[in-house]
Structures are given as structure tokens and as C-alpha cells.
Amino acid sequence: MKILVTGGAGFIGSAVCRLLVGETGDQVVNVDKLTYAGTLTSVAEIAGSPNYSFVQADIADRAAIKAIFDTHKPDAVLHLAAESHVDRSIVGAGPFIETNIVGTYVMLDCALDYWRGLSGDAKAAFRFVHVSTDEVYGSLGADGLFEETTPYAPTSPYSSSKAAADHLALAWWHTYGLPVLVSNCSNNYGPYHFPEKLIPLMILNGLDRRPLPVYGDGSNIRDWLFVEDHARALRTILKTGRPGEKYNVGGRNERTNLQVVHTICDLLDELAPNTAGSHRDLITYVTDRPGHDHRYAIDATKLETELGWTAREDFESGIRKTVEWYLARADWWEPLRAEYDGRRLGLLNAKAG
């Protein structure tokens, strides 16, 4: 297959590109705007492959996206391009509206025009997978899991923009017949993760002996999914999922934020010990994020039973691989520290816009 991957220079998108080109033999057209969180160093290992090509473009630019469809004639779309950091959405919602909502609309509409021009087997086989987040469901109580039928209740500008995009994607299926599928995943972690997110921030701050900021009391719970498992899930959904359906993707690895930080500290103590003391000594409790959802947890039963996907990594194996990767790949993350120096984001005294 020739697959158009949007956001393929980002964290999850680059994992998808590396999987498709490196392991499956699929052809990939990587479309990325190359914002602060996108870097071609994340796909450097496949850049020379004849099955890989890159186009720098904004998904909200209709002329550019139409030209990409007309030129590359993909068999499918994996739509991952998005602004994704909740803290950044709190202080500046504009890019989230433009990319996540308007950009998704442009992608859907250009895909619809392209799909209508296909015929026969090519038209029947075409798929558009819209990749989303579990944050659209809002916050869970102490019990229960997010299912595909869970009502939407987004609370942040980020999650609200993704919820809108989900509704648009399914509207293009119900109204126009475009063969759309939607996936909603839990928190991803792993190699090539931009340093502003919790796990890489804790690893890199720990190596620098800088404070490890934990929001509130650290009791917020997330379900953690190793990014390479997510990439395999998306390929499975693309190949065997049913158009018009939603599929939740989760790792069944619930941890409090404090448990995650403790695990990272203990791995750093083992793999990169420092004479100054334990990395746990660096933990600093800071004012909680505004509107911080308490718990997310995914029920991936539908994906596991209907499509046969299962996560290969549990949290213990995945987080060890992640810490080891960051210890070995300063060549990748050091240049990104110029883009993000570890400062706190998402404070309400900053201007939103």
C-alpha cells in the first residue's frame, strides 16, 4: 500500500513511518509542517528508503493537501498531525483550533474529493484513519474504563479540539460515505518523544540534576501505551478495521504520575547513578494544571478481540527501553532542548489566544 501519513515527523507519526517502511514494505508519504515538535531526525533511519518520501506542508493548506493527493495517489491515509500538548493549549488555543479542527476538515474534504475520483478496487479499498486521544472522554472516577461508546466530555482546549475533529471524521463517514475509522489512544511514551512531555522531561531533568516537577500531589492516573505498540495498532486498524467504527487503543498500564516519576528515578539511579544522591530527591511538587483530569483508562477489548491486536510491552519493559534510549541518544534530544528548556507551561497568568 501507499499510505499518506500526516504528522510523520512527530512522536507517534514517526514511529508509524518507521514501522511501515522498515518492517511492512508499505510505501509512505510523510506530510508534516515541521513545527517545534516535529523533526526529521526522528525518521532519519528510513529517509533513504525508496519506499519513503517527505513533503513539508500544513494540513490546513487546502491547495497543498490537494496537490499531495493528486501527485502521490495514496491507497490510505493515517491522519496523526495535531497540536497535542495540553499545557500549551491552555495558554494558546489558536494553533489547536487551526490544526486539529480546520486541518482535519481540510484533510477529510480533500480525501473525499480524491476518493470520489477513484473506481473499482481502489475505491473499495481506500481508508482514512483519524488518530485521536482518550482525553475526549473527559475524566474517570476511581472505577471503570473508557469504551468506544463512552460519551464525550472534553475539558481542555486540546481535548475539545480533538473531540471536534473526531465528530467531523465520523460525519464524513455518515454523510458522505468516506471510509473513515477513528482510533482513541491512551498516553503514549517511548523513543523520540519531545522533551516537554512528562516522561522525557523527567528523564532529561534527572540527568541534569534539575527539579522533577510533579503536578499537585501526583495522584492523577494515566494508562500508558508504548509508542511502537500504538504504531502496530494503527496499522492493524488500517488493514482490518471496519469503516465507520471507533477503536480504543490502550496498554492496560494504569499508573499515578508519582508512580511513573518514581520508576524513572529508580531506573536512573540504576543506569546513570549520580554521587549527589538519589534522583527521587529531585522531586518537587508544583501547583496543579488548571482543569487537570484525574484519571484516564482505556478498555481495548474491541481492538483485541475483533482485530487481534495486543500490546507487546508492559510498563516495566517499556519504560526501561525508553530510559535506555534517552541515555544512548543525546544526539537526538540535545538539539531539541533549544526549543524547550524544561520550563513550566500551562499557567493561567499567561495570555490565551
N, C-alpha and C positions, 0 to 999 in steps of 0.2 A: 504494500500500500504506500501511497504518497500522502503523508499526514502533515497538515499545516498546524504548527504548534505556536500559539501566541504566548508571549512571556517566557520564551525558551531560554533566555539568559538569566532568569531569576532562579530562586532556590528550588522550588518544585519543578518548574518548567525545564530547568537544565538537567535535573535527574531523569525526567521523561525523555528528553532528547538523547541523553547518554544511553539509556536503556534501549530505545528504539533503534538507534544507529549501531550501537555496539553489540547488541545481543539478538535482535529480531530480524535484521535485514531490511526493515522498512526504510523508506526514504522520508526525510524530514525537511520541511521548510520552516525555519525558526524565524518568527516575526517578533521583534522586540524594540521598544522605544529607547532602551538603554537609559532608564532613569538611574537615580542613585543606587537602587537595589539590584540593578541588572549589570552583569559584567560578562564579557565574552571569555574571560579566563575560566569561567565555570564550564564551558563547553570546548575548551582548548583541545582536549584529548580526541575529539571527533571532528574537529574543524577541517582536517584534511581528507575526510572520507568523501568518496564520490556520491554517497547517499545523503549528504548533508549540505544545506545551503542556508544562508542567513540574509534577511532583509531587515534593515532598520526602518521602522515605521511606527506611527502612532495609530492604535486601533480605532481612535475616534476620527481619523482622517479617511473619509469615505473614498476619495479618489485613489489614495494609496492602497487601501484594502481591496477595492475593486480590481486594481491593476494586478495585485498579487494573485487573486483568484484567476483572472484571465490568463496570466502568464504561466502559473505553476500548475493549474488544474488539479487540485488535490482530490483525493478519494475520501478524505475525512478531515475534521477539524477537532483539535483538542484546545479548548479556549481556557487558558490559565492566566492571561495577562490581567493584572489587577494591582491597585494600591491596597496594601494588606496590613499595615501596622496601626492597631487601634489607637495608640498614643498619638501618632501623627494625625489621625482623623479628628481627634479631639481639638487640636489647635489649628487645623486647616482642612476643612471638609471638602473644599472645592475640587482638588485633584481626584478625590474618591468618587464624587458625583460624575465628573467628566470621564474618567477612565472606566469605572465599574458599571455605571449605568449607560451613559451615552456611548462609550466604546463597545459595550456588549450589544446595544441596539444596532450599531453600525455593522458589527460582525454578523449578527443574525440576518440583517436585511441584505447584506452583500452575499452571504451564504445562500439565502433564499433565491435571489436573482440567479446565482450561479447554478443552484440545484435545479431550478425550473428549466434551465437550458440543457440539462443532461437528459439522456434517454436510456431505456433498456436496463441492462445490468448495472451500469454506472450510477444511474439514478436510484435504483433499488438499494444499492449497497452503501450509498453516501450516509455519513453520520456526522453529527455535530454534538460533541460532548462539552457541556458547560460545567466548569470545575468551581465548586463553591465551598462553603465552610459550615461547620456545625454552629457557629455563632448566630446564624439566622434564627435559630430556635429559641434564643434567649438563655435564661439561667434555670438550671435544675435545682430541685431540693436535694435532700440527703439521699433519696432513693430514686430509682427509675433511670431510664435511658432514652436518648433521642432516637425515635424511629422515623421512617420516611413519612409517616402520617402525622407527626408532631406538628401542631400549629406553629406558625412563625410568630416570634416575639422579639425582634432585634432591639438592642438598646443603645448601641453606639453608632456614630455616623458611618463607621466602616461596615458593621454588620447590617445596618439598614440599607446601605448601597448594594451590598451583595444580595440581600433579600429581594430588592427591586430587580436586580439582574436575573435572579432565579425565576421570578414571575414572568419577566419578559421572555426568557428562554422557553418556558413551557407554553406561553401564549403563542409563540411561533410554531409550536407543535399543534396545539389545539385549533388555532385559527387557520394556519396556512399549510399544515401537514409537513413542515420541515422536520426531518427525523432527528429530533433533539433528545439527548439524555442529560440528566443533571446528577452530579455527584456532590455530596456534602461530607467533608472530611474533618477529623479531629486535628489537634495541634500536631504539626509536623516538626521533626528535628532530624539532624544528621549533617553530613558534609555539605559545604558550600552555602551555609546559612548566614545571611547578612548579620553583622555583629550587633545590631540594635535589639534583636530578639533575645528572650530570656536565656536560653541555654548557651549560645555562643558568647553572649555578654558575660555570663558568669565564668565561663572558661577563660576568656581573654583578660577580664579584670582580675581573676585569680592569679593568672600568670604574672600580671603586672603588680601584684600585691595592692590592688586598689579595692575600695569598698565594694561589697556584693549587695546591691540594693534589693530588698525584698519588700513588696507592697503589703501594707497592713500588717497582719500577723502571719502571713504566709500560708493561710489555711485554704485559699482558693484552689479548686481541684480542676485538673485537666486530664483528658485521655490522650496519651502520647502515641504517635504513629511515626515509625521510621520512614524517612522520605523515599527510600528505594522500594519499600513495601507499597507505598502510595503510588509510585510510578507504575508498578506492576498491576495494581488495582485499576488504574485508569486505562491501561492497555486492554485489560480483561473486559472492562465496561464497554470500551470502544468496539472490541471484536465480537462480543457475545451478548451485550446488554440489549434490552428491548426499547425501541424508541418510545418516548413519552413517559418513561419511568424515571424515578429517582433512586439512587443507591447511596447509602451511607457507608463511609469508609472509616474504620476506627481500629486502633491497635489493642483494645481491651487492656490498657495500661494506665489506670487511674492513679494519679499521684498529686499530693498537695504541692504547691510551689516550693514550700520549705523542704519537703522530701526530695524534690528534684535538686535543689541547691545543695543539700547535704550530700547527696550521691555524687554530684560533681566535685565537691570539696574533697570527699574521701578518695575519689579517683585521682585528683590532682596530688593529694598527699602521697599516694602510691606511685604515680607515674612521673610527677615533677615535684618532688619534695623540696621544701624551702626551709633553710635554717631559722628563718624568722618565726616559724611556728605553723600550726595547722591552718589550712585555708578556711576552716569554719570560723576562725577568729575574725575574718573579714566581713562576716555577715552583718548588714546594717538594715534595720527596719525603717522604712520611709512611709510617708503619707500615701494612703491607698489611691489607686487610679479612680477618677470620678466614674461612677456607674459601673463599677467592676463586677461582672457576673461571677457568682460564687462557684458554680460547678457546671462543667460540660462532660458528657459521657455518651458515646455512640454505641448503638446496637447495630452491628454489621451483619446480623443474621441473614438478611436478604441477599447480600453480596456473597456471603459464604455458602449458603445453601443453593441458591439459584445459579450462580456463576462459578462457584468452586474456588473462589479466592480465599486464601488465609494469609495472615501476616507471618513472615518468617522470623522476625526479630521480636523478642520481648524487650521490656525497657532496660533490663540489666545488660543484655548483649548489645543493644543498640546504642545505649549511652556510652558504653566503653569504646565501641568503634568510633563514636563521634569525638570523644575526648582525644583518643589516639590520633584521629585525623587532624584535629586542630594543632596538636603538638607537632605533627610532622609537616604541616602545610602553612607555615608562616609566610611563605612566598605568595600564597593566595590572599590571606586576610590582612597582612600588614598594609598593603596599599589602600584597603578599604577603611582603615582607621582614620585616614584623612577626611573621608566622607562622614564618618560618625565616630566621635571620640569617647563615647560612653556616657554622655550627659543625659540627664533625666528629660524625658519628653512627656507630653500629655498633661501639663499643668494648666489649670483653668485661668491663671493670670496672664497666659499668652493669648493673643488675639486669634479668634477663629475666623475662617474665611475660605 
